[in-house]
Amino acid sequence: MHADKEIDTRGLNCPLPILKAKKALAEMSTGQTLKVVATDPGSTRDFQAFAKQTGNELIEQETVNGEFIHVLRRR
């Protein structure tokens, strides 16, 4: 999936992947997509909660080779 911006949060634990995603989304326009690559297993649950709390749309989550990929659409 194409994303307008991608951030690498490998090796970071909660809450750092969320904080980096929040900062990246703040710099983006409505409708743009952000891909976050993380290694923290808790990030799946964290990004689901983050999307509900902020109104950004979580459009995809997948696990590939032990990495957790989250794609969000900026509200």
Contact map, one row per residue, 1 for C-alpha under 8 A:
111000000000000000000000000000000000000000000000000000000000000000000000000
111100000000000000000000000000000000000000000000000000000000000000000000000
111111000000000000000000000000011110000000000000000000000000000000000010000
011111000000000000000000000000011110000000000000000000000000000000000000000
001111100000000000000000000000001110000000000000000000000000000000000000000
001111110000000000000000000000000111100000000000000000000000000000000000000
000011111000000000011000000000000111100000000000000000000000000000000000000
000001111100000000000000000000000001110000000000000000000000000000000000000
000000111111000110010000000000000001111000000000000000000000000000000000000
000000011111000000000000000000000000111100000000000000000000000000100000000
000000001111100000000000000000000000011100000000000000000000000000000000000
000000001111110110000000000000000000011100000000000000000000000000000000000
000000000011111110000000000000000000001100000000000000000000000000000000000
000000000001111111000000000000000000000101100100000000000000000000000000000
000000000000111111100000000000000000000000000000000000000000000000000000000
000000001001111111110000000000000000000000000000000000000000000000000000000
000000001001111111111000000000000001010000100000000000000000000000000000000
000000000000011111111100000000000000000000100110010000000000000000000000000
000000000000001111111110000000000000000000000000000000000000000000000000000
000000101000000111111111000000000000000000000000000000000000000000000000000
000000100000000011111111100000000101000000000000000000000000000000000000000
000000000000000001111111110000000000000000000000000000000000000000000000000
000000000000000000111111111000000000000000000000000000000000000000000000000
000000000000000000011111111100000100000000000000000000000000000000000000000
000000000000000000001111111110000100000000000000000000000000000000000000010
000000000000000000000111111110000000000000000000000000000000000000000000000
000000000000000000000011111110000000000000000000000000000000000000000000000
000000000000000000000001111111010000000000000000000000000000000000000000010
000000000000000000000000111111110000000000000000000000000000000000000000010
000000000000000000000000000111110000000000000000000000000000000000000000111
000000000000000000000000000011111000000000000000000000000000000000000000111
001100000000000000000000000111111100000000000000000000000000000000000000110
001110000000000000000000000000111110000000000000000000000000000000000011110
001111100000000000001001100000011111000000000000000000000000000000000011110
001111100000000000000000000000001111100000000000000000000000000000001111000
000001111000000010001000000000000111110000000000000000000000000000001110000
000001111100000000000000000000000011111000000000000000000000000000111100000
000000011111000010000000000000000001111100100000000000000000000000111000000
000000001111100000000000000000000000111110100000000000000000000001110000000
000000000111110000000000000000000000011111100000000000000000000000110000000
000000000000000000000000000000000000001111110000000000000000000000010000000
000000000000010000000000000000000000000111111100000000000000000000000000000
000000000000010011000000000000000000011111111110000000000000000000010000000
000000000000000000000000000000000000000011111111000000000000100000010100000
000000000000000000000000000000000000000001111111100000000000000000000000000
000000000000010001000000000000000000000001111111110000000000000000000000000
000000000000000001000000000000000000000000111111111000000100000000000100000
000000000000000000000000000000000000000000011111111100000100000000000000000
000000000000000000000000000000000000000000001111111110000000000000000000000
000000000000000001000000000000000000000000000111111111000000000000000000000
000000000000000000000000000000000000000000000011111111111100000000000001000
000000000000000000000000000000000000000000000001111111111000000000000000000
000000000000000000000000000000000000000000000000111111100000000000000000000
000000000000000000000000000000000000000000000000011111110000000000000000000
000000000000000000000000000000000000000000000000001111111000000000000000001
000000000000000000000000000000000000000000000000001101111100000000000001111
000000000000000000000000000000000000000000000000001100111110000000000001111
000000000000000000000000000000000000000000000011001000011111100000000111100
000000000000000000000000000000000000000000000000000000001111100000000111100
000000000000000000000000000000000000000000000000000000000111110000001111000
000000000000000000000000000000000000000000010000000000000111111000011110000
000000000000000000000000000000000000000000000000000000000001111100011100000
000000000000000000000000000000000000000000000000000000000000111111111000000
000000000000000000000000000000000000000000000000000000000000011111111000000
000000000000000000000000000000000000000000000000000000000000001111100000000
000000000000000000000000000000000000001000000000000000000000001111110000000
000000000100000000000000000000000000111100000000000000000000001111111000000
000000000000000000000000000000000000111110110000000000000000111101111100000
000000000000000000000000000000000011110000000000000000000001111100111110000
000000000000000000000000000000000011100000010010000000000111110000011111000
001000000000000000000000000000001111000000000000000000000111100000001111100
000000000000000000000000000000001110000000000000001000011111000000000111110
000000000000000000000000000001111100000000000000000000011110000000000011111
000000000000000000000000100111111100000000000000000000011000000000000001111
000000000000000000000000000001100000000000000000000000111000000000000000111
